[in-house]
Amino acid sequence: MSDMANTTTGINTGTARPALDRTFSVAPMMDWTTRDYRAFARTLSRHALLYTEMVTTGAILHGSPRKRFLGYEAVEHPLALQLGGSDAGELAECAAIAEEWGYDEVNLNVGCPSDRVQNNLIGACLMGHPDKVASAVKAMQAAVSIPVTVKCRIGIDDQDEDADLERFIDEVAAAGCEVFTLHARKAWLEGLSPKENRDVPPLNYGRVHRLKQQRPELHIGINGGIKTLNECREHLECVDSVMIGREAYQNPWLLAGVDEALYGKQGPAASRHDAARAFRPYIAKRLDEGAKLNHITRHLLGLFQGCPGGRRFRRHLSENAHRDGAGLEVFDEALSLVSEERLAQPA
């Protein structure tokens, strides 16, 4: 992947953006979908839509330097910024900043169940305030020309998964939102931790499928518990797009099959070693910028999952990448511990 070294830190240069194909995307995940992970993901898939971690409006408007929250590499496109917030004016201002920085989409988080974000009226609790979400979407769309989208749950707490979800979608769609990605679980705002909210509430894929039937004019995407590309194909018979989170992070080789299986295009990596080598110039650049090796390579720990030598690869990086002065030699040593072979694309 020769363009890996040709990078930028954002700022729109006026280049026309191609239309987004949302068929497959990697979910926004706090502490996981960092710029380093996203750059690595591009050694595996050119076409998957990537999302940033959620960035709050406060961080963008009052944090410094702004590059810390918004900087990215040119290779990451197509790339969406996920915003956390509820104040329509602040969200509109941040959406305009996102467009200025060259993001292809801005997404509003209406799905995160953590106490910390609830206290600031961010995330899943907004499903109880469709009027606020509608006002935010309307203001954001007025501020930008890029798509404004919403990621939400199918409900919260004791909400009815039919009537209350329909009410939420109807009100937000009436404000102008045309693209919704739904995590096919409720979120329980009290009694469950964020981790439990990713597993304990039962999945209800059928509810998301029915929503698409009810609102065929909307783009409806599905998220939650999806682990294979075969499952993606099955869902795509019922909805417009599929989003995968933890599996795409913990088993990143999954992404190597996305381009061919879902876009009909050849992917960039023929093997896990190819992907690792393509990422090497990026690692060198980040090290030159002062980044710590372990902050970069932690995103690759699952690359050789299930392969002979995979455990030794993980162990070597885990035990050595955090050391002062650790450089590319540590990465190369870890890579040498895994036998190289051409491997079939994931299904």
Secondary structure, 3 states (H helix, E strand, C coil): CHHHHCCCCCCCCCCCCCCCCCCEEECCCCCCCCHHHHHHHCCCCCCCEEEEEEEEHHHHHHCCCCHHHHCCCHHHCCEEEEEECCCHHHHHHHHHHHHHCCCCEEEEEECCCCHHHHCCCCHHHHHHCHHHHHHHHHHHHHHCCCCEEEEEECCECCCCCCHHHHHHHHHHHHCCCCEEEEECCCECCCCCCHHHHCCCCCCCHHHHHHHHHHCCCCEEEEECCCCCHHHHHHHHCCCCEEEECHHHHHCHHHHHHHHHHHHCCCCCCCCHHHHHHHHHHHHHHHHHCCCCHHHHHHHHCCCCCCCCCHHHHHHHHHHHCCCCCCCHHHHHHHHHCCCCCCCCCCC
